[in-house]
Every structure is written in C-alpha cells, then in structure tokens.
Amino acid sequence: MTGKYRHTLGNRTYQFANLADLMAKATPSRSGDRLAGVIAQSAEERVVAQMALADLPLKTFLNDLLIPYEKDEISRLIIDDHDAGAFAAIAHFTVGDFRNWLLSDSATTEMLQTVRAGLTPEMVAAVSKLMRNQDLILVAKKCRVVTAFRNTIGLPGRLSTRLQPNHPTDDVTGIAASILDGLLYGSGDAVIGINPATDNVAQSVKLMRLMDDVIRKYEIPTQSCVLTHVTNTLEAIEQGAPVDLVFQSIGGTEATNSSFGFDLKVLAEAEDAARSLKRGTVGNNVMYFETGQGSSLSANANHGLDQQTCEARAYAVARKFSPLLVNTVVGFIGPEYLFDGKEIARAGLEDHFCGKLLGLPMGCDICYTNHAEADQNDMDNLLTLLGVAGCNFIMGIPGSDDIMLNYQTTSFHDALYARRVLGLRAAPEFERWLSDMNIFRNLDDHQLSTEVPPAFARALKNLPAGSGQ
C-alpha cells in the first residue's frame, strides 16, 4: 500500500503510509491525536493531506477499509449495511466534490435523507476534515432526524433537553428535587436520565421506579433512562422494571466495545426486549447511546486511527438500532484528548455534523473537565453554535455542575437561554404539558410562571430533609 497515497506541493512530494495515515494527518489538530502519535507534524503537512484527501474518490472507502473486514464487526456492519442504490447519486464524487455538493443548494434536506444510507462513517469523517466550522454548521442545519417515544424529538425549530438529576450517593430526595427543579425550567423533554452512583441492577431498578412514579403522577409526556450497562438493563427488564430507554456507551471499533463489555448481538437483544414492553405512546425508538472522541484511544483500541474517525465509526453502531437519542459527551474524557475550548468546540461541531449526515438524532453534552483549558464561556459559545446548527438536544443539570460525575456542562438556565435567543421550542407534546401546568406563561418567549404549580409546590414541601437512600 506504500506509495498509494501521496501529494506533491511545489518541489516536495508528501507520502502517506496508508488511508488511515492520510485521514489522521488531514485532521485539525487536537491533543488526542498527538498523544496517539498520528498527528500531522506541521500545518503544511496537514494542508497537503487535506488536499490529497479532497482528490480521493468516495468509492475508496468501500474498497480500502481502515480496519480489515475479517478483524472487526464494526467494519463488517459498515460494509454489509451499505446501500449501493442510495450511494449511486454521489458515487462519482471525490471527497472534495462531496464537500462542494453538501454546501450547494442541490443538497436539500430531502436529498440528504435520500443519500444517507449510502454514506459510510469514513466518508463523512473525511469530508468533515475539509470543512470550516461554518460549513459543519450549515450542512448539519439542513439535516433533519426525527424520533419519538412519548414525545417527538428533532422537529424543525425545536431544541430538547436531557434533565440530568445525578447525585453522588443516589439520594432519592436530592434526585427528586433536581427533577422538579428542571421541570420548572422546561427541561426534560428528551429524557430524564440518571447516571447511577452505584451501578448495579437493584439500584438501577430503584431509580427507574422513582422516575416512572414522577412521570406517571404528573402525566409528563417524556421518557426516563438509567444510564447503566446494557446487561443491567436487560436484567431489569426481566425483573419487570419500568424501562423506557436502553442506554449504552458505544465506540467505533469492536475492541472498544469489547472493553465496554458488549457486542452488537447484545444491543440487538436489548432493543428487542425494550420494544416488547410497548411503553412508547407516539413512537418506539427505545435506544439511547453516548459517544465521545478519545474513547477508542483510551481503551488502546483505535487501530492507529485518528480519534474523530473512530468517533464517526461509532455512529454506524448507533444507526443500526434506530435510537431515540445519541449524544457526544464532547469534553468529558479530558484535555489529554481535547485540550482546550477551541478543540472541544471543533469536536462538538464535527460530531454533530457526522451524526446528522448519517441519519442520527444527535445531541451534545457540551462539557469539560476541571483540568481542561476551558471554561463556561467556551461552553456558551459551543451551545450557541450547536443551537444554530440544529442540534436535537443538550443536557440540563443544576448549576451546570454534575456533582456526581465531577464535570461541567450546561444548566437548565443555559437551555432556556438557547431557546430564547434562537427562537427554539421544546418537543410539541412536552410544550403543551408545560403550558397546561402553567410552568410557562408564554410559550413564544419562554416566560416562566411567577408561581410554582400547586402540585409541584406540595411535592417540594413534602420532600424529606435527610437522606433519601
């Protein structure tokens, strides 16, 4: 394969060892690729790699696999599920042609829906490497992915939120207070989702029942999820727990997912089990996946690929199971993979673009760890950019501070800000509930009611002061 990928600039010819090397060298700079030793050694080398990548036919990615077919079930999934008919309309493009077409008026929302099954993760990862931030935003804005369970997520002009009431000891009083607080700010239409501090089946079932009680008591048109391991959720279903969504963190290589303790067969079993419960009222998308650049490298399972390409490959896994929600937890792993606010913002826009282009209901956990070179102003910037780009959902956490997972993300107030300044609204079913409960006085400008709804006031008053364990 040596000599296959090269580009001449002036009197110098740059040689790239293979397609993986070319993809990595063409990637905008980030700390994770530097850590992996795959980064371009200079800005000039990066630009040359991008030029070489732009000249590459899209068909190359169907014939020159980054991870061999026989060695990786994600590679097999990508090739076996590829729709040649959908690809036909763009099969003659180079990566550069593809970029130009995506940015043109010919690439309408309807046309992007037509070709998405013919796109592979590597194709969309490649084209993203040739794009400026505004290009990623413009194309993602044209992509529309709508999913449903107890409400409808991803409609035009809508921005949903995951209400994330985590607690460091899974104290049910603290969790319940956070849920009520979030609902009073209009958060929670994407999902009420808890990361359990104690990750076992018994605790997961306890938290599932808590959220189910709240949803049923107040007749909230939303869904709940305990973000426990997929095998725990399967066992909870067998025990008769009220499971709405099945969660799993996923990666873009078989080795990554093996390190997470699952494979595609397990996900298929979980999807079938959750759908059999028939708990959705307006739809039956039952899976919730989280991803993040750097997960494959941190598991020593990246096969020499750059982290953004590995991330895009994870979207092949997600697409297989028609999820209600997918979000990239963009700055969660730390500065070893995305060093500062600039790298986090770029990664968030890349992930949202790639996921949407592949047909996923992409959201983003706009976040950073406390040892990263980032702050809440950086998150404000990315929140605004993703809102403009048509992001399906974001996180809502009390005060932006997840006191259980120890990282900084977006708050209930941040979601309210984004909806107000960008003219976005909650899911329609949830929005009607907010109006009926008099949580919002005016849906058009998201004016909050000056009074707590009586039912919530009673609930807050009756919360015990001590531990709810």
C-alpha positions in Angstrom: 0.0 0.0 0.0 3.0 2.3 0.3 3.0 4.9 -2.4 -0.7 4.8 -2.9 -1.5 8.0 -1.1 0.8 10.9 -2.0 0.6 14.6 -2.9 3.1 16.9 -4.5 3.3 20.5 -3.4 5.9 22.6 -5.2 9.1 20.5 -5.4 8.2 18.3 -2.5 6.2 15.1 -2.6 4.4 14.0 0.6 3.9 10.3 1.2 1.2 8.9 3.4 1.6 5.3 4.6 -2.0 4.3 4.1 -5.5 5.6 4.1 -5.6 5.7 7.9 -2.4 7.8 7.9 -3.9 10.2 5.3 -7.1 10.6 7.3 -5.2 11.3 10.5 -2.8 13.8 9.0 -5.7 15.7 7.4 -7.5 16.1 10.8 -7.5 19.5 12.5 -5.0 19.5 15.4 -6.1 18.0 18.7 -4.3 16.6 21.7 -5.6 13.1 21.5 -4.1 12.5 18.0 -0.8 14.0 19.3 -0.9 11.5 22.2 -1.6 8.7 19.7 1.3 9.8 17.5 -0.8 10.1 14.4 -1.0 13.9 14.0 0.5 15.9 11.2 3.9 17.2 12.0 3.3 20.7 10.6 0.5 22.9 9.4 1.8 22.4 5.9 1.7 18.6 6.1 -1.9 18.9 7.4 -3.0 21.1 4.4 -1.2 18.8 2.0 -3.0 15.8 3.5 -6.3 17.7 3.2 -5.6 18.4 -0.5 -4.8 14.7 -1.1 -7.9 13.7 0.7 -10.0 16.1 -1.3 -8.9 14.3 -4.5 -9.8 10.9 -3.2 -12.8 9.2 -4.8 -15.6 8.4 -2.2 -15.6 4.8 -3.6 -12.1 4.3 -2.0 -13.7 3.9 1.4 -15.7 0.9 0.2 -12.6 -0.9 -1.0 -9.8 0.2 1.3 -11.1 -0.5 4.8 -9.4 1.3 7.7 -9.8 -1.8 9.9 -10.0 -5.2 7.9 -13.4 -6.7 7.4 -12.5 -10.0 9.0 -11.0 -8.4 12.1 -13.7 -6.0 13.2 -17.5 -6.4 13.4 -18.0 -2.6 13.0 -16.2 -2.8 9.6 -18.5 -5.7 8.7 -21.5 -3.8 9.8 -20.5 -0.7 7.7 -19.9 -2.7 4.5 -22.8 -5.2 4.9 -25.4 -2.4 5.6 -24.1 -0.1 2.8 -26.9 0.9 0.4 -25.4 1.0 -3.1 -28.7 2.4 -4.5 -28.6 5.4 -2.2 -24.9 5.9 -2.9 -25.4 5.9 -6.7 -26.3 9.6 -6.8 -22.9 10.6 -5.4 -20.8 7.6 -6.3 -18.8 9.6 -8.8 -17.7 12.2 -6.3 -14.3 12.8 -4.8 -14.3 13.8 -1.1 -13.8 17.4 -2.3 -16.7 17.1 -4.7 -18.8 15.8 -1.9 -17.9 18.8 0.2 -18.9 21.2 -2.5 -22.2 19.4 -3.2 -23.1 19.4 0.5 -22.6 23.1 0.7 -24.6 23.7 -2.5 -28.3 24.3 -2.8 -28.7 20.9 -4.6 -28.1 19.2 -1.3 -31.5 19.8 0.2 -32.9 18.3 3.3 -34.8 15.8 1.2 -31.8 14.9 -0.9 -29.6 14.4 2.2 -32.2 12.0 3.5 -32.1 10.1 0.2 -28.4 9.5 0.2 -27.7 8.9 3.9 -28.0 5.1 3.8 -25.3 5.2 1.1 -22.8 7.1 3.2 -20.2 5.3 5.4 -18.8 6.9 8.6 -15.4 7.1 6.9 -16.9 9.2 4.1 -18.5 11.7 6.4 -15.4 11.8 8.7 -13.3 12.5 5.6 -15.4 15.3 4.3 -15.6 16.9 7.8 -11.8 17.2 7.8 -12.1 19.6 4.8 -14.7 21.8 6.4 -14.5 25.0 8.4 -16.8 25.3 11.4 -19.4 27.3 9.5 -19.5 24.5 6.8 -20.2 22.0 9.5 -23.0 24.2 10.9 -24.6 24.9 7.5 -24.8 21.3 6.4 -25.9 20.0 9.8 -28.7 22.6 9.8 -30.0 21.0 6.6 -30.1 17.5 8.1 -33.3 16.5 9.9 -33.7 13.4 12.0 -37.0 13.0 13.9 -37.5 10.3 16.6 -40.3 9.5 19.0 -41.2 7.6 22.2 -43.6 9.6 24.4 -42.9 12.8 22.5 -41.4 13.8 19.2 -37.8 15.0 19.1 -35.9 16.7 16.3 -38.6 18.7 14.6 -37.6 22.0 12.9 -37.3 24.9 15.4 -37.1 22.6 18.4 -34.4 22.1 21.0 -34.9 19.3 23.6 -33.1 18.7 26.8 -32.0 15.8 28.9 -32.8 16.5 32.5 -29.8 15.0 34.4 -30.5 14.9 38.1 -27.4 13.0 39.2 -26.5 12.7 42.9 -23.2 11.4 44.4 -25.0 9.0 46.7 -28.1 8.4 44.6 -30.1 10.1 47.3 -33.7 10.0 46.1 -34.6 13.2 47.8 -31.8 15.1 46.0 -32.7 13.4 42.7 -36.4 14.2 43.1 -35.6 17.9 43.9 -33.4 18.2 40.9 -36.1 16.7 38.7 -38.7 19.1 39.9 -36.3 22.0 39.5 -35.5 21.1 36.0 -39.2 20.7 35.0 -39.9 24.1 36.3 -37.3 25.5 33.8 -38.8 23.5 30.9 -36.1 20.8 30.9 -36.6 17.1 30.4 -38.4 16.6 27.1 -35.5 14.5 25.6 -35.3 12.2 28.6 -35.0 12.3 32.4 -31.7 10.4 32.6 -29.7 9.4 35.7 -26.1 8.2 35.9 -26.3 6.0 38.9 -23.5 6.4 41.5 -24.0 2.8 42.5 -24.1 0.9 39.2 -25.9 -2.4 39.9 -29.3 -3.9 38.9 -31.0 -3.3 42.2 -30.1 0.4 42.4 -31.0 0.9 38.7 -34.4 -0.6 39.2 -35.0 1.6 42.3 -34.1 4.7 40.2 -36.3 3.6 37.3 -39.3 3.3 39.6 -38.6 6.7 41.1 -38.7 8.4 37.6 -41.6 6.3 36.5 -43.6 7.4 39.5 -42.8 11.1 38.8 -43.7 10.7 35.1 -47.0 8.9 35.8 -48.0 11.1 38.7 -47.7 14.3 36.8 -48.6 12.8 33.4 -45.4 14.1 31.8 -45.0 13.3 28.1 -41.4 12.3 28.3 -39.2 9.2 28.9 -36.8 8.0 31.6 -33.5 6.2 31.5 -31.0 5.0 34.0 -27.6 5.1 32.3 -26.4 1.7 33.5 -24.7 -1.0 31.5 -26.9 -2.6 28.8 -26.7 -6.0 30.5 -28.0 -4.5 33.8 -31.0 -3.0 31.8 -31.7 -6.4 30.3 -31.8 -8.0 33.7 -34.0 -5.1 35.0 -36.5 -5.8 32.1 -36.5 -9.5 33.1 -37.4 -8.4 36.7 -40.4 -6.3 35.4 -38.8 -2.9 35.9 -40.4 0.1 34.1 -37.7 0.5 31.4 -38.3 3.2 28.8 -34.9 3.5 27.1 -31.9 1.2 27.0 -28.6 3.0 27.4 -25.1 2.1 26.4 -21.8 4.0 25.7 -20.5 2.9 22.4 -17.3 3.1 20.4 -16.2 2.8 16.8 -14.2 -0.4 16.9 -15.1 -3.9 18.1 -12.2 -3.8 20.5 -13.5 -0.6 22.1 -17.0 -2.1 22.6 -15.5 -5.3 24.0 -13.7 -3.2 26.6 -17.1 -1.7 27.4 -18.4 -5.3 27.8 -20.9 -5.7 24.9 -21.2 -6.5 21.2 -23.7 -5.9 18.5 -25.6 -9.1 19.4 -26.2 -7.8 23.0 -27.5 -4.5 21.7 -29.9 -6.3 19.4 -31.2 -8.4 22.3 -31.7 -5.3 24.4 -33.6 -3.4 21.6 -35.9 -6.3 21.1 -36.6 -6.6 24.9 -37.3 -2.9 25.3 -39.6 -2.7 22.3 -41.5 -5.7 23.5 -42.6 -3.6 26.6 -44.5 -1.2 24.2 -44.2 1.7 26.7 -43.9 4.4 24.0 -47.1 6.3 23.1 -46.2 8.2 19.9 -43.2 6.1 18.8 -41.0 3.1 19.6 -37.4 4.4 19.4 -36.0 2.7 22.6 -32.2 3.1 22.5 -30.0 5.9 23.9 -26.3 5.9 23.0 -23.5 8.1 24.2 -20.1 8.5 22.4 -17.1 10.7 22.7 -13.8 11.4 20.8 -10.9 9.6 22.5 -12.8 6.5 23.9 -11.1 4.1 21.5 -7.6 5.5 22.2 -8.2 5.4 25.9 -9.1 1.7 25.6 -6.0 1.1 23.4 -8.4 0.0 20.7 -8.0 2.7 18.0 -6.0 0.6 15.4 -3.9 3.6 14.6 -6.9 5.7 13.5 -7.4 9.3 14.5 -10.0 9.8 17.2 -12.5 11.7 15.1 -12.7 8.9 12.5 -13.1 6.3 15.3 -15.9 8.5 16.7 -17.7 8.6 13.3 -17.5 4.8 13.1 -19.4 4.6 16.4 -22.3 6.2 14.6 -22.6 3.1 12.4 -23.3 1.1 15.6 -25.9 3.7 16.7 -27.6 3.8 13.3 -28.1 0.1 13.3 -30.5 0.4 16.2 -32.7 3.4 15.3 -32.1 5.2 18.6 -34.3 7.9 20.2 -31.2 9.8 21.3 -27.5 9.9 20.6 -25.1 12.4 22.1 -21.4 13.0 22.1 -20.1 13.8 25.6 -17.7 16.0 23.9 -15.2 17.2 26.6 -15.8 14.6 29.2 -12.6 12.4 28.9 -10.3 15.4 29.5 -7.5 17.5 28.0 -5.5 14.5 27.0 -7.9 14.1 24.1 -9.4 17.6 23.6 -7.1 20.2 25.2 -9.0 23.4 25.3 -12.2 25.2 24.5 -11.3 25.6 20.8 -10.6 21.8 20.4 -13.8 21.0 22.3 -15.9 23.3 20.1 -14.4 21.9 16.9 -15.1 18.3 18.0 -18.6 19.1 19.0 -19.4 20.5 15.6 -17.7 17.6 13.8 -19.6 15.0 15.8 -23.0 16.7 15.4 -22.3 17.1 11.6 -21.2 13.5 11.1 -24.0 12.0 13.2 -26.7 14.1 11.5 -25.4 13.3 8.0 -25.5 9.6 8.8 -29.1 9.9 10.0 -28.8 10.0 13.7 -30.8 12.1 16.2 -27.6 13.9 17.5 -27.4 15.8 20.7 -24.4 17.0 22.6 -23.3 17.1 26.2 -21.5 20.4 26.0 -18.9 19.9 28.7 -15.4 20.0 30.0 -13.4 18.6 32.9 -12.0 20.9 35.5 -8.4 20.3 34.4 -9.1 21.3 30.8 -8.1 24.7 29.4 -11.8 25.7 29.1 -14.5 27.5 31.0 -18.2 28.2 30.9 -17.8 30.9 28.3 -16.4 28.3 25.9 -19.5 26.2 26.6 -21.7 29.2 25.9 -20.1 29.5 22.5 -20.5 25.9 21.6 -24.1 25.8 22.9 -24.9 28.8 20.7 -23.2 27.2 17.6 -24.9 23.9 18.1 -28.3 25.6 18.6 -27.8 27.3 15.2 -26.7 24.0 13.7 -30.0 22.3 14.7 -28.7 20.1 17.5 -31.6 17.8 18.6 -30.9 18.1 22.4 -28.5 19.2 25.1 -28.0 18.5 28.8 -29.7 20.3 31.7 -28.0 20.0 35.1 -28.5 22.1 38.2 -26.0 24.9 38.1 -24.1 23.3 35.2 -22.2 21.2 37.7 -22.6 17.5 37.8 -21.8 16.8 41.4 -21.7 13.0 40.8 -19.6 12.8 37.7 -17.4 15.8 38.6 -17.5 17.7 35.3 -19.1 21.0 34.0 -21.8 21.0 31.4 -25.0 23.0 30.6 -27.7 24.1 33.1 -31.4 24.4 33.0 -30.8 28.2 32.6 -28.5 27.6 29.6 -31.2 25.6 27.8 -33.7 28.4 28.5 -31.1 30.9 27.1 -30.7 28.9 23.9 -34.4 28.6 23.3 -35.0 32.3 23.9 -32.2 33.8 21.8 -32.6 31.3 18.9 -36.4 31.1 18.9 -36.4 27.4 19.6 -39.0 25.4 21.5 -39.4 22.2 23.4 -40.9 19.0 21.9 -44.6 19.8 21.0 -46.2 17.3 23.4 -44.0 18.4 26.2 -44.5 22.1 25.4 -48.3 21.6 25.7 -47.7 20.0 29.1 -45.6 23.0 30.2 -48.5 25.3 29.2 -51.1 23.1 30.9 -49.1 23.0 34.1 -48.6 26.8 33.9 -44.9 26.4 34.1 -44.5 28.7 31.1 -46.8 31.8 31.0 -45.9 32.4 27.3 -44.6 29.7 25.1 -43.5 32.1 22.4 -40.8 33.8 24.5 -40.5 31.2 27.2 -41.7 33.4 30.1 -41.6 31.4 33.3 -44.6 31.5 35.6 -44.2 33.5 38.7 -45.8 30.8 40.8 -44.8 27.1 41.3 -47.7 24.8 40.1 -49.6 23.7 43.2 -48.9 20.0 42.6 -45.1 20.7 42.4 -45.3 23.0 45.5 -46.8 20.2 47.5 -44.2 17.8 46.3 -41.3 20.1 47.1 -42.8 20.9 50.5 -43.1 17.2 51.3 -39.5 16.2 50.3 -37.7 14.9 53.4 -34.8 16.9 54.6 -32.4 13.9 55.2 -31.0 11.2 53.1 -33.4 9.5 50.7 -31.4 6.4 50.4 
